[in-house]
Amino acid sequence: MLELEDADHAYDVVLAANVIHLPDEPSKALGELERMCRPGGKIIISTKNGTTVMIDAGYNSARLEKR
């Protein structure tokens, strides 16, 4: 998750479902997700505790749902 082969700004939406806790450096993983997301796109991260966060490319985050 830290060195994905996808092109820069390749996706309108990037989803990380229940994996953000796995890397030793989650901040680097977030940077990689942002790199792959087009400007103005959305990054959606769900966690194993049921929290879902949507981030506008540029890290303006808003919590969408907590179960």
N, C-alpha and C positions, 0 to 999 in steps of 0.2 A: 504494500500500500504506500510505501514511501518513494518508490521509483517506478511509477506506472508508465507504460509505453505510449499512451494516448497522446495525441497532438495537443498543443496549447489551444485553449479556447474552443475545443472541439464539440462541447455539449451545451445545450440550453439548460439542462437539469442534470445534476450529479447526485446520486444517492449512495449513502454509506449506511447500510442497515446492520446494526449490531456488530460492527467491527472497529469502531473508533477507539475502543479500549485496548485493542490488541497490540498496536505498535508501542515500542519503548518511548517514542517521542510523538505523542498525539499532535502536537503543534505542527510538526513537519508533515504529518498526514493531512491536516487541514490545509496547509499550503499547497500540497499536491492536488487536493480536490479543487481548490480555487484556481490553480493553474489550468486545469482541464475545463473549467466552466467559462463560458463566454461572458464578457462584460454585460451586466444586467441580468445574468442568468441566476438560477437558484441552486443552492446546495442544501440537500435535505439529509439530516443525520438522525438516525434513531439509535437509542441505546438499549442495553439489555434490561434496564430498570423501567422501560416503558415511556421514557421521555423522547419526544420528537422535536427537533429544532430545524427551522428553515433559515438559511443565511443568504442574503443577497450577496452576489459576488462583490466583495469589498468589505465583508464582515459586519454588516448591519443586521444583527440577529434578532429574531422574535420567536418566542416559544409558541408553538402551535397547539400542542396537545401534551397532557400528562395523564396517563392512565393510572 
